[in-house]
Amino acid sequence: MIRKSSYLLAGIAGALCVTAATAKQWVDYSPAKGFWEINAIECDPNHVDDYLTGLRRTQAPVFEALKRRGLIDDYKFLTRNGYVKNSPSVVIMAHFTSADAMEPNKARDEAIEKEITAGMSEADAKAAVSGYEKYRTFIDDATYQEVRFAK
């Protein structure tokens, strides 16, 4: 009886795989505009609060400047409940409105840099991130495109 159930489940799983393989872009699903840049960081569990405090002072203002200029339209900081060695405990996400937002633009980029540095002295910026190298490790840095399924 158990063997028959296993074969039945395997058959159902195989049928689902065949169905998924026949999905067509623009018919069954569509890529959404823009993309998410996602950084996954392993942070020592005793320093997650320190890391988030530093991100609030350094990274959040950068995202706000990018948002004001229309380069990103959303950003998020996620923390994991629980700890597993060599796995991300903090995830930083920024949604870029298009790939064009990543293209170099000297005037725009220098203006953003000026805006960001005006909000915090170099000494304050260094103090905010001091110690990062002792308790954080970058696990992944990638871009992802959201997919929307047809109804």
PyRosetta script that sets phi, psi and omega in degrees:
from pyrosetta import init, pose_from_sequence

init()
pose = pose_from_sequence("MIRKSSYLLAGIAGALCVTAATAKQWVDYSPAKGFWEINAIECDPNHVDDYLTGLRRTQAPVFEALKRRGLIDDYKFLTRNGYVKNSPSVVIMAHFTSADAMEPNKARDEAIEKEITAGMSEADAKAAVSGYEKYRTFIDDATYQEVRFAK")
pose.set_psi(1, -43.5)
pose.set_omega(1, 179.8)
pose.set_phi(2, -64.8)
pose.set_psi(2, -41.3)
pose.set_omega(2, 179.9)
pose.set_phi(3, -62.5)
pose.set_psi(3, -41.9)
pose.set_omega(3, 178.8)
pose.set_phi(4, -63.5)
pose.set_psi(4, -40.0)
pose.set_omega(4, 177.7)
pose.set_phi(5, -63.7)
pose.set_psi(5, -40.0)
pose.set_omega(5, 178.9)
pose.set_phi(6, -63.1)
pose.set_psi(6, -42.8)
pose.set_omega(6, 178.5)
pose.set_phi(7, -65.0)
pose.set_psi(7, -39.5)
pose.set_omega(7, 179.0)
pose.set_phi(8, -63.1)
pose.set_psi(8, -46.5)
pose.set_omega(8, 179.1)
pose.set_phi(9, -63.6)
pose.set_psi(9, -39.8)
pose.set_omega(9, 178.1)
pose.set_phi(10, -63.8)
pose.set_psi(10, -39.8)
pose.set_omega(10, 178.5)
pose.set_phi(11, -65.1)
pose.set_psi(11, -42.0)
pose.set_omega(11, 178.1)
pose.set_phi(12, -64.4)
pose.set_psi(12, -44.2)
pose.set_omega(12, 179.1)
pose.set_phi(13, -61.2)
pose.set_psi(13, -41.3)
pose.set_omega(13, 178.4)
pose.set_phi(14, -63.8)
pose.set_psi(14, -40.7)
pose.set_omega(14, 179.1)
pose.set_phi(15, -64.9)
pose.set_psi(15, -38.7)
pose.set_omega(15, 178.0)
pose.set_phi(16, -65.0)
pose.set_psi(16, -38.3)
pose.set_omega(16, 178.4)
pose.set_phi(17, -64.7)
pose.set_psi(17, -40.3)
pose.set_omega(17, 179.5)
pose.set_phi(18, -65.0)
pose.set_psi(18, -41.7)
pose.set_omega(18, 179.3)
pose.set_phi(19, -62.8)
pose.set_psi(19, -43.9)
pose.set_omega(19, -179.3)
pose.set_phi(20, -65.7)
pose.set_psi(20, -33.2)
pose.set_omega(20, -178.2)
pose.set_phi(21, -69.3)
pose.set_psi(21, -20.3)
pose.set_omega(21, -178.8)
pose.set_phi(22, -94.6)
pose.set_psi(22, 3.1)
pose.set_omega(22, 177.9)
pose.set_phi(23, -63.7)
pose.set_psi(23, 144.6)
pose.set_omega(23, -177.9)
pose.set_phi(24, -123.1)
pose.set_psi(24, 133.3)
pose.set_omega(24, 176.2)
pose.set_phi(25, -61.9)
pose.set_psi(25, 142.3)
pose.set_omega(25, -179.0)
pose.set_phi(26, 75.6)
pose.set_psi(26, -9.8)
pose.set_omega(26, 175.5)
pose.set_phi(27, -108.8)
pose.set_psi(27, -58.9)
pose.set_omega(27, -177.9)
pose.set_phi(28, -91.2)
pose.set_psi(28, -26.3)
pose.set_omega(28, 178.5)
pose.set_phi(29, -154.4)
pose.set_psi(29, 159.6)
pose.set_omega(29, 178.4)
pose.set_phi(30, -138.0)
pose.set_psi(30, 141.4)
pose.set_omega(30, 174.2)
pose.set_phi(31, -72.5)
pose.set_psi(31, 138.7)
pose.set_omega(31, 178.1)
pose.set_phi(32, -79.9)
pose.set_psi(32, 159.4)
pose.set_omega(32, 177.4)
pose.set_phi(33, -69.6)
pose.set_psi(33, 149.0)
pose.set_omega(33, 179.0)
pose.set_phi(34, 78.1)
pose.set_psi(34, -174.4)
pose.set_omega(34, 179.1)
pose.set_phi(35, -156.6)
pose.set_psi(35, 158.9)
pose.set_omega(35, 177.4)
pose.set_phi(36, -99.0)
pose.set_psi(36, 128.9)
pose.set_omega(36, 168.3)
pose.set_phi(37, -95.9)
pose.set_psi(37, 123.3)
pose.set_omega(37, -173.4)
pose.set_phi(38, -125.1)
pose.set_psi(38, 125.7)
pose.set_omega(38, 174.5)
pose.set_phi(39, -110.3)
pose.set_psi(39, 126.6)
pose.set_omega(39, 177.7)
pose.set_phi(40, -109.5)
pose.set_psi(40, 125.8)
pose.set_omega(40, -174.2)
pose.set_phi(41, -125.8)
pose.set_psi(41, 132.2)
pose.set_omega(41, 170.4)
pose.set_phi(42, -89.2)
pose.set_psi(42, 124.8)
pose.set_omega(42, -178.8)
pose.set_phi(43, -124.4)
pose.set_psi(43, 133.6)
pose.set_omega(43, 176.3)
pose.set_phi(44, -51.1)
pose.set_psi(44, 130.1)
pose.set_omega(44, -175.0)
pose.set_phi(45, -59.2)
pose.set_psi(45, -23.4)
pose.set_omega(45, 179.4)
pose.set_phi(46, -81.8)
pose.set_psi(46, -3.8)
pose.set_omega(46, -177.0)
pose.set_phi(47, -125.9)
pose.set_psi(47, 11.9)
pose.set_omega(47, -179.5)
pose.set_phi(48, -60.7)
pose.set_psi(48, -43.0)
pose.set_omega(48, 179.2)
pose.set_phi(49, -62.3)
pose.set_psi(49, -41.1)
pose.set_omega(49, 177.6)
pose.set_phi(50, -61.7)
pose.set_psi(50, -42.9)
pose.set_omega(50, -178.6)
pose.set_phi(51, -64.6)
pose.set_psi(51, -45.2)
pose.set_omega(51, 179.8)
pose.set_phi(52, -64.0)
pose.set_psi(52, -37.6)
pose.set_omega(52, 177.6)
pose.set_phi(53, -62.4)
pose.set_psi(53, -43.3)
pose.set_omega(53, 177.1)
pose.set_phi(54, -64.7)
pose.set_psi(54, -42.0)
pose.set_omega(54, 178.6)
pose.set_phi(55, -62.7)
pose.set_psi(55, -37.8)
pose.set_omega(55, 179.2)
pose.set_phi(56, -61.8)
pose.set_psi(56, -37.2)
pose.set_omega(56, -177.5)
pose.set_phi(57, -83.3)
pose.set_psi(57, -26.8)
pose.set_omega(57, -173.6)
pose.set_phi(58, -112.8)
pose.set_psi(58, -51.4)
pose.set_omega(58, -173.6)
pose.set_phi(59, -81.0)
pose.set_psi(59, -41.4)
pose.set_omega(59, -179.0)
pose.set_phi(60, -58.6)
pose.set_psi(60, -43.5)
pose.set_omega(60, 177.0)
pose.set_phi(61, -62.4)
pose.set_psi(61, -33.9)
pose.set_omega(61, 176.2)
pose.set_phi(62, -63.1)
pose.set_psi(62, -47.6)
pose.set_omega(62, 179.4)
pose.set_phi(63, -61.7)
pose.set_psi(63, -39.3)
pose.set_omega(63, 179.3)
pose.set_phi(64, -64.2)
pose.set_psi(64, -39.3)
pose.set_omega(64, 177.4)
pose.set_phi(65, -64.6)
pose.set_psi(65, -42.4)
pose.set_omega(65, 178.2)
pose.set_phi(66, -65.0)
pose.set_psi(66, -36.0)
pose.set_omega(66, 179.5)
pose.set_phi(67, -67.6)
pose.set_psi(67, -43.7)
pose.set_omega(67, 178.5)
pose.set_phi(68, -59.2)
pose.set_psi(68, -31.2)
pose.set_omega(68, -179.0)
pose.set_phi(69, -91.1)
pose.set_psi(69, 1.6)
pose.set_omega(69, 176.0)
pose.set_phi(70, 78.3)
pose.set_psi(70, 11.8)
pose.set_omega(70, 179.3)
pose.set_phi(71, -79.0)
pose.set_psi(71, -34.2)
pose.set_omega(71, 172.9)
pose.set_phi(72, -125.3)
pose.set_psi(72, 156.9)
pose.set_omega(72, 176.8)
pose.set_phi(73, -121.1)
pose.set_psi(73, -3.7)
pose.set_omega(73, 178.7)
pose.set_phi(74, -162.5)
pose.set_psi(74, 152.9)
pose.set_omega(74, 172.3)
pose.set_phi(75, -151.9)
pose.set_psi(75, 156.1)
pose.set_omega(75, -177.2)
pose.set_phi(76, -147.1)
pose.set_psi(76, 149.2)
pose.set_omega(76, 170.1)
pose.set_phi(77, -119.5)
pose.set_psi(77, 124.0)
pose.set_omega(77, -179.8)
pose.set_phi(78, -117.2)
pose.set_psi(78, 143.6)
pose.set_omega(78, 173.4)
pose.set_phi(79, -121.7)
pose.set_psi(79, 149.6)
pose.set_omega(79, -178.8)
pose.set_phi(80, -93.7)
pose.set_psi(80, 137.7)
pose.set_omega(80, 171.4)
pose.set_phi(81, -87.9)
pose.set_psi(81, 116.6)
pose.set_omega(81, -176.1)
pose.set_phi(82, 103.0)
pose.set_psi(82, 164.5)
pose.set_omega(82, -177.3)
pose.set_phi(83, -135.0)
pose.set_psi(83, 133.6)
pose.set_omega(83, 173.8)
pose.set_phi(84, -133.2)
pose.set_psi(84, 123.6)
pose.set_omega(84, -179.0)
pose.set_phi(85, -53.6)
pose.set_psi(85, 138.3)
pose.set_omega(85, 179.0)
pose.set_phi(86, 66.4)
pose.set_psi(86, 22.1)
pose.set_omega(86, 176.3)
pose.set_phi(87, -123.2)
pose.set_psi(87, 152.5)
pose.set_omega(87, -179.6)
pose.set_phi(88, -65.4)
pose.set_psi(88, 139.6)
pose.set_omega(88, 172.7)
pose.set_phi(89, -115.3)
pose.set_psi(89, -15.1)
pose.set_omega(89, 175.3)
pose.set_phi(90, -133.4)
pose.set_psi(90, 135.3)
pose.set_omega(90, 177.0)
pose.set_phi(91, -124.5)
pose.set_psi(91, 130.8)
pose.set_omega(91, 178.6)
pose.set_phi(92, -114.4)
pose.set_psi(92, 124.6)
pose.set_omega(92, -175.8)
pose.set_phi(93, -126.8)
pose.set_psi(93, 136.7)
pose.set_omega(93, 173.5)
pose.set_phi(94, -133.4)
pose.set_psi(94, 130.6)
pose.set_omega(94, 179.9)
pose.set_phi(95, -97.8)
pose.set_psi(95, 108.8)
pose.set_omega(95, 177.3)
pose.set_phi(96, -82.4)
pose.set_psi(96, 138.0)
pose.set_omega(96, -175.5)
pose.set_phi(97, -68.6)
pose.set_psi(97, -27.4)
pose.set_omega(97, 177.5)
pose.set_phi(98, -164.8)
pose.set_psi(98, 168.6)
pose.set_omega(98, 176.6)
pose.set_phi(99, -66.8)
pose.set_psi(99, -25.4)
pose.set_omega(99, 177.6)
pose.set_phi(100, -59.8)
pose.set_psi(100, -28.4)
pose.set_omega(100, -179.7)
pose.set_phi(101, -63.4)
pose.set_psi(101, -21.4)
pose.set_omega(101, -179.5)
pose.set_phi(102, -92.2)
pose.set_psi(102, -9.5)
pose.set_omega(102, 179.2)
pose.set_phi(103, -67.8)
pose.set_psi(103, 140.6)
pose.set_omega(103, 178.4)
pose.set_phi(104, -64.2)
pose.set_psi(104, 140.7)
pose.set_omega(104, 176.3)
pose.set_phi(105, -148.4)
pose.set_psi(105, 101.6)
pose.set_omega(105, -170.8)
pose.set_phi(106, -54.6)
pose.set_psi(106, -51.3)
pose.set_omega(106, -177.2)
pose.set_phi(107, -61.8)
pose.set_psi(107, -47.0)
pose.set_omega(107, -179.8)
pose.set_phi(108, -63.7)
pose.set_psi(108, -47.9)
pose.set_omega(108, -176.4)
pose.set_phi(109, -64.1)
pose.set_psi(109, -40.2)
pose.set_omega(109, 177.9)
pose.set_phi(110, -67.8)
pose.set_psi(110, -36.7)
pose.set_omega(110, 177.6)
pose.set_phi(111, -65.7)
pose.set_psi(111, -41.0)
pose.set_omega(111, 178.1)
pose.set_phi(112, -64.9)
pose.set_psi(112, -44.3)
pose.set_omega(112, 178.7)
pose.set_phi(113, -59.2)
pose.set_psi(113, -42.7)
pose.set_omega(113, 179.1)
pose.set_phi(114, -63.5)
pose.set_psi(114, -43.1)
pose.set_omega(114, 179.4)
pose.set_phi(115, -62.2)
pose.set_psi(115, -42.6)
pose.set_omega(115, -177.9)
pose.set_phi(116, -68.8)
pose.set_psi(116, -45.4)
pose.set_omega(116, -177.1)
pose.set_phi(117, -71.6)
pose.set_psi(117, -22.5)
pose.set_omega(117, 177.8)
pose.set_phi(118, -67.6)
pose.set_psi(118, -26.7)
pose.set_omega(118, -177.4)
pose.set_phi(119, -83.2)
pose.set_psi(119, -12.3)
pose.set_omega(119, -177.5)
pose.set_phi(120, -156.1)
pose.set_psi(120, 133.6)
pose.set_omega(120, 178.6)
pose.set_phi(121, -69.0)
pose.set_psi(121, 160.5)
pose.set_omega(121, 179.0)
pose.set_phi(122, -61.7)
pose.set_psi(122, -38.8)
pose.set_omega(122, 179.3)
pose.set_phi(123, -64.7)
pose.set_psi(123, -42.6)
pose.set_omega(123, 178.4)
pose.set_phi(124, -64.5)
pose.set_psi(124, -39.5)
pose.set_omega(124, 179.0)
pose.set_phi(125, -63.4)
pose.set_psi(125, -43.6)
pose.set_omega(125, 178.0)
pose.set_phi(126, -64.0)
pose.set_psi(126, -40.8)
pose.set_omega(126, 179.5)
pose.set_phi(127, -64.9)
pose.set_psi(127, -37.6)
pose.set_omega(127, -178.1)
pose.set_phi(128, -64.0)
pose.set_psi(128, -32.3)
pose.set_omega(128, -176.6)
pose.set_phi(129, -105.5)
pose.set_psi(129, 2.9)
pose.set_omega(129, -178.9)
pose.set_phi(130, -63.3)
pose.set_psi(130, 135.5)
pose.set_omega(130, -180.0)
pose.set_phi(131, 94.4)
pose.set_psi(131, -13.2)
pose.set_omega(131, -179.5)
pose.set_phi(132, -50.8)
pose.set_psi(132, -44.2)
pose.set_omega(132, -175.3)
pose.set_phi(133, -63.4)
pose.set_psi(133, -16.9)
pose.set_omega(133, -179.2)
pose.set_phi(134, -86.1)
pose.set_psi(134, -24.6)
pose.set_omega(134, -173.1)
pose.set_phi(135, -132.0)
pose.set_psi(135, 7.4)
pose.set_omega(135, 176.2)
pose.set_phi(136, -130.9)
pose.set_psi(136, 149.0)
pose.set_omega(136, 176.6)
pose.set_phi(137, -137.7)
pose.set_psi(137, 129.1)
pose.set_omega(137, 176.2)
pose.set_phi(138, -74.9)
pose.set_psi(138, 125.8)
pose.set_omega(138, -179.9)
pose.set_phi(139, -95.4)
pose.set_psi(139, -41.3)
pose.set_omega(139, -175.5)
pose.set_phi(140, -154.7)
pose.set_psi(140, 147.7)
pose.set_omega(140, 173.6)
pose.set_phi(141, -143.4)
pose.set_psi(141, 109.4)
pose.set_omega(141, -174.3)
pose.set_phi(142, -149.6)
pose.set_psi(142, 166.7)
pose.set_omega(142, 173.1)
pose.set_phi(143, -111.2)
pose.set_psi(143, 142.2)
pose.set_omega(143, -179.5)
pose.set_phi(144, -128.2)
pose.set_psi(144, 143.4)
pose.set_omega(144, 175.2)
pose.set_phi(145, -109.1)
pose.set_psi(145, 129.8)
pose.set_omega(145, 178.9)
pose.set_phi(146, -70.0)
pose.set_psi(146, 145.8)
pose.set_omega(146, 178.8)
pose.set_phi(147, -119.4)
pose.set_psi(147, 137.1)
pose.set_omega(147, 178.1)
pose.set_phi(148, -118.5)
pose.set_psi(148, 128.2)
pose.set_omega(148, -179.0)
pose.set_phi(149, -85.5)
pose.set_psi(149, 145.2)
pose.set_omega(149, 176.6)
pose.set_phi(150, -66.8)
pose.set_psi(150, 150.9)
pose.set_omega(150, -179.7)
pose.set_phi(151, -91.0)
pose.dump_pdb("model.pdb")
